[in-house]
Amino acid sequence: MKFTLSWLKEHLATDARIDDIVERMTMIGLEVEGVENAGARLAPFSVARIISPTAHPNADKLQVCQVETRDGRKEIVCGAANARAGLITAYAPIGATIPGSGITLEARPVRGVVSNGMLCSGAELELDTDAEGIIELDPGLEVGTPLAEAPQLNDAVIHIEVTPNRPDWLGVAGIARDLAAAGLGKLTTKAVSPVPGRFRSPQQVAT
């Protein structure tokens, strides 16, 4: 079973570091298989802003984007349909290796125009499966911010093995309950919204 740290914190109010949470999980009997943290994988990447996209002179489906990056203004060829002026997105500099493809970027011409970097999709960064367009980040992020520090991307993923005798650990709420009981934080019990009935039930209930 896999779940994110932010998901756990929806049920557990805690300021504990991920290492302390994993240690406490092990103490209460949870078998932690591993923790995936995007920080190391995203180290070469940073936040960028598209200044202006223009049509590529030699390709209908490509745009030549002027992009504000931590390395200054760069001209980058992009084939994403959602590339537009003002968009805050992910920038990969020359020399970076794209996690989703294993390709190391070089300053090569793309249909006659040199692309000085790359604007990345979620799939290329292995953050999600969306390969249709480049990733759209919080408009409030500053250009040059390391991508690993973006709130929506720096979530750790915890992988645990659940034994048959603990079905309550198949839900994040059950794990949060045990961690709270072990003193790691305070359990957050969410209100359950009633679901209104839409038809008369044929079953009769008697007390």
ChimeraX attribute file (.defattr): number of C-alpha atoms within 10 A of each C-alpha:
attribute: neighborCount
match mode: 1-to-1
recipient: residues
	/A:1	13
	/A:2	16
	/A:3	16
	/A:4	16
	/A:5	18
	/A:6	14
	/A:7	15
	/A:8	18
	/A:9	18
	/A:10	16
	/A:11	21
	/A:12	24
	/A:13	15
	/A:14	17
	/A:15	11
	/A:16	11
	/A:17	9
	/A:18	15
	/A:19	10
	/A:20	12
	/A:21	18
	/A:22	18
	/A:23	12
	/A:24	17
	/A:25	20
	/A:26	13
	/A:27	12
	/A:28	13
	/A:29	12
	/A:30	19
	/A:31	15
	/A:32	17
	/A:33	11
	/A:34	13
	/A:35	18
	/A:36	14
	/A:37	17
	/A:38	19
	/A:39	16
	/A:40	9
	/A:41	16
	/A:42	24
	/A:43	13
	/A:44	18
	/A:45	24
	/A:46	23
	/A:47	25
	/A:48	30
	/A:49	27
	/A:50	23
	/A:51	16
	/A:52	17
	/A:53	20
	/A:54	14
	/A:55	14
	/A:56	19
	/A:57	12
	/A:58	12
	/A:59	12
	/A:60	9
	/A:61	11
	/A:62	20
	/A:63	22
	/A:64	21
	/A:65	25
	/A:66	18
	/A:67	28
	/A:68	21
	/A:69	22
	/A:70	19
	/A:71	12
	/A:72	10
	/A:73	15
	/A:74	20
	/A:75	19
	/A:76	22
	/A:77	25
	/A:78	24
	/A:79	18
	/A:80	18
	/A:81	12
	/A:82	13
	/A:83	24
	/A:84	16
	/A:85	15
	/A:86	15
	/A:87	20
	/A:88	25
	/A:89	24
	/A:90	27
	/A:91	30
	/A:92	24
	/A:93	21
	/A:94	16
	/A:95	13
	/A:96	19
	/A:97	19
	/A:98	21
	/A:99	15
	/A:100	15
	/A:101	11
	/A:102	10
	/A:103	11
	/A:104	13
	/A:105	17
	/A:106	16
	/A:107	15
	/A:108	13
	/A:109	11
	/A:110	16
	/A:111	13
	/A:112	11
	/A:113	16
	/A:114	15
	/A:115	21
	/A:116	19
	/A:117	23
	/A:118	24
	/A:119	26
	/A:120	22
	/A:121	23
	/A:122	19
	/A:123	19
	/A:124	19
	/A:125	23
	/A:126	17
	/A:127	16
	/A:128	11
	/A:129	12
	/A:130	14
	/A:131	15
	/A:132	13
	/A:133	17
	/A:134	25
	/A:135	24
	/A:136	15
	/A:137	19
	/A:138	13
	/A:139	12
	/A:140	7
	/A:141	18
	/A:142	16
	/A:143	21
	/A:144	18
	/A:145	16
	/A:146	20
	/A:147	27
	/A:148	21
	/A:149	17
	/A:150	16
	/A:151	11
	/A:152	11
	/A:153	16
	/A:154	17
	/A:155	19
	/A:156	17
	/A:157	18
	/A:158	20
	/A:159	16
	/A:160	20
	/A:161	14
	/A:162	16
	/A:163	12
	/A:164	9
	/A:165	7
	/A:166	11
	/A:167	10
	/A:168	14
	/A:169	20
	/A:170	16
	/A:171	12
	/A:172	19
	/A:173	21
	/A:174	17
	/A:175	19
	/A:176	26
	/A:177	20
	/A:178	21
	/A:179	21
	/A:180	18
	/A:181	13
	/A:182	14
	/A:183	11
	/A:184	20
	/A:185	20
	/A:186	17
	/A:187	21
	/A:188	15
	/A:189	12
	/A:190	9
	/A:191	6
	/A:192	6
	/A:193	6
	/A:194	6
	/A:195	6
	/A:196	6
	/A:197	7
	/A:198	6
	/A:199	6
	/A:200	6
	/A:201	8
	/A:202	6
	/A:203	6
	/A:204	5
	/A:205	6
	/A:206	4
	/A:207	2
